[in-house]
Amino acid sequence: MASFVLIPGAMHGRWTWDRIVPLLEAAGHEVIAPDLPGMGTNMSIPVEQVTLADWGDFVADVVRSAKAPVVLAGHSRGGLVIGEAAERVPQLISGLIYLTALLVPPGQSLADVTGHRADPDAPAIGPEQLAAMARTLFYSGCTPEDADWAISNLHREPLQVMHTPATVTWERWGRVPRAFIECSEDRVLSLDKQRDMQSAAPCDPVLTLEADHSPFLCTPEVLAEAMLEIGDRFTAA
């Protein structure tokens, strides 16, 4: 048995994992899928005031509460967050799963890795500002109904996190085993970009799905199988 802790990406909440949680639970695992502070139902901190440290501390506390060896997974921007948690509690994490996620090495920021920089005077970006692009970027392989549902659930995203350098170190975060699940049809992070990030911080295993940026919606069963395969490998080590 493992405890899967699942962290969503930018503008997304715990609903990201609605189709994945029952599949992992059916395989006998504990699954924890929280909303990060400032996101979704977790208004413990106003979204405009959220920092990367807040998220790292929060996820580290979630890891501490788990009942079994932890497999910590992050989607997209969630990759930055799981790195921060692993820096805090590396001894409690059996492995990290980067799901077409931002794999940010020591000293760099999300903006450094992506090359995209936000307005420094804007504390947060709202989904309405991405409405015209969200369907194409996030959900190109999803059904129209699933895309509509997901878009209706998008949340404001704090922007200062994008420019905050990761605090991860090779000595702590770097010692935690890392896996990467690539998505070949991703229009947010191209396959080349996903592999560029892996070249800076190698992962093993690396699994490739024929999926868009949101495999939890367009191919949940295949994603769950991949996560279970990786989780079994991490917890058997």
N, C-alpha and C positions, 0 to 999 in steps of 0.2 A: 504493500500500500504506500502511496505517495500523497502528499498534499500539493495539489496544483493551485498556485496563486496566479491569477490572470489579470493583467493590467492592460486597459484599453489605450488606444491612441488618441491623437489630437481630436478634440470636439466630440469624442465618443465616451460612452459611459459603460457601466456594468452590463447593460443590455447587449453590448457587443457579443457577449459569450452565451446568450440565452440558448442557442442550439448546441453549444459545445458542452456546457455544464452537465446536462443529463447523460451525455455519452461517456464522459469521463467518470461520472458517478456510477454508471452501470458497470463499469470495469472495476469497481471496488475502491475508488479513490475519493479522498476528501477534495472538495473544490471550493475555493474562496475567490469570489469575483467582486471586488469592492469598487465603489465610485471613489475616485481620488478627491481630496479636499478641493472645494471650489467647483466641482463638476457634478452633474447629474443631481442625485438626491443628497449629496454630501456638501452642505453649506456651512461647514465648520469654519471655513475661511472664505471671505469674499473672493471671487475669481480674480478681481483686479489686484489683489494683494498676495496671491499665491506665489511661492518661490519654489525653485527646484529642491531646495533643502526641505521644505515642507513635505513635498511628495516623497523624497527619499526616506525621511523619518517615518512617515505614515506607513509606507510599504514595509519598511524594516520591522515596525511594530506588528503588522499583519503576519509577517513571517514568524515572528516570535510566538504568535498565538497558535500556530499550526500544530496539528496533532501527530504528523508524520514527517519524514524527510521531504523537504520542500523542493518542488520544481517550479521555478519562477519564470513566467512567460510574459512577454510584452509585445504588443502589436504597434508598429509604426513609431510614433513618438514615445510610446510606452517602453521602447528599448532604452531610451535615455534614462527613464525612471528606474527600471529594474537594475541598471548598472549602479545607480546611486544606492539602492537598497543592498546590493551585493557588496559594495564597499563598506557598508556599516555592519553587516552580519554575514560575512562570507562563510563562517563555520557552520551556519544553519541552512545553507543552500546546497542541495545536491547538484543542481545545474540550472543554467539559464537557457531559455528558448527565445530566440529573436525571430519573431514572425514578421517577415518582410518589414523589419524594424530598423530604427536608427541605432547603429552600433557605433557609439561615440567613444573614441580613445581618450586617454588622460590629457587634460588640459585644453581640449577642444570643446566647442559648443555645438548645439544642433545647427545653428546658422553656419558655422564653419564647415560642417560636414555636408550640408545640403547646398550651400551657396546662396540660400535665400535669406534675406534680412527684412525684418518687419519695421514699421514706423516706430522709432524709439519713443514717440510721444503717445502712442496708443497702448493702453494697458491690456486690452483684450481685443480679439476679433470675433465677430458674431457669425453664425452660420449663414445669415442672410447675405453676407458679403461673398460667400462662396456658392450661393444657391445655384447659379447658372453653371458652375463647373463641377459641383459635387457628384452629380450622377455620372459624368464622364470620368472623373478622376478616381473616385472611390468605389463605384459600383457598376463598372462597365460590363461585368459578366453576370450581374444579378438580374432577377426578374424585375419588371417595372414595379410590381407590388412591393417587393423587398426593398428596392431602392427608395420608393416613396416612404415606407415605414422608417427606414434608417435616417433619411433626410429630416423627417419630422422630429427625430429624437436628438439631433445634433445640438451641441451646447457651445457656449462661448468659451474661447480658449485663451488663457493668459499668455501674453507675448514675451514678457521678460524672461520666461523660462528658455525661450529660443536662444537668447544671447548670453545665458549663464554658462560659463565653462564647467564641464563635468569635473567632479572631484574624485573620480575613480583613479586608482593606482594599479600598476601591474602587480604589486605585492599583495593586495587584498582582492579587489574585483578580478584582477587578472588570473588569480589562482582558481577561480570557480569555473568548472567546465562549461563551455558554451556550445550551443547548437544553433543552427540557422535554418529556418524554413523559407525557401525562396518562392516567390510567386512570379511565374514567367510572363504573365499578362498585366503586371502592375503598371499603372500609368502615373503613379505618384513617385515611386522609387523604381526606376527601370532595373531590369535584371543586371545590366552592366554596373549600375550604381550599387546594387546589393552586393555584387561580387567585389567591387572596389573596397567597400567597407570591410568585407571579410578578409581582404588581403592585408589590411592594417591590423586586424584582430582576428586571427584564424579561428574557425569554429569546426567542431567535429562532434556529431555528424552534420552534414548539410543535405537536406532533402528538398526536392524541387516539386512544386505543385503547379499544375496548369490552372491558374486562378488569377483573378484580379487582386486589387489591393485589400479586398474584404473576403477572404476565403471562409470566414466564419458564417457568411451569408450565402455565397455562391456554391460552396462545396464543403459543408460542415462535416459530413461523415468522413471524407478523405482527410480533412484537417485533423479531426479527432484521432484518427488512426495514426497519423504522423506524430502527433503529440504523445500518444500512448507509447509508440515505439521508442521515442526519445526518452520519455520518462522512465521506461523500463531499463533502458541502458544506463541512465544516470543513477538510479537507485540500486542497481545491481553492482555498481562499481565499488 
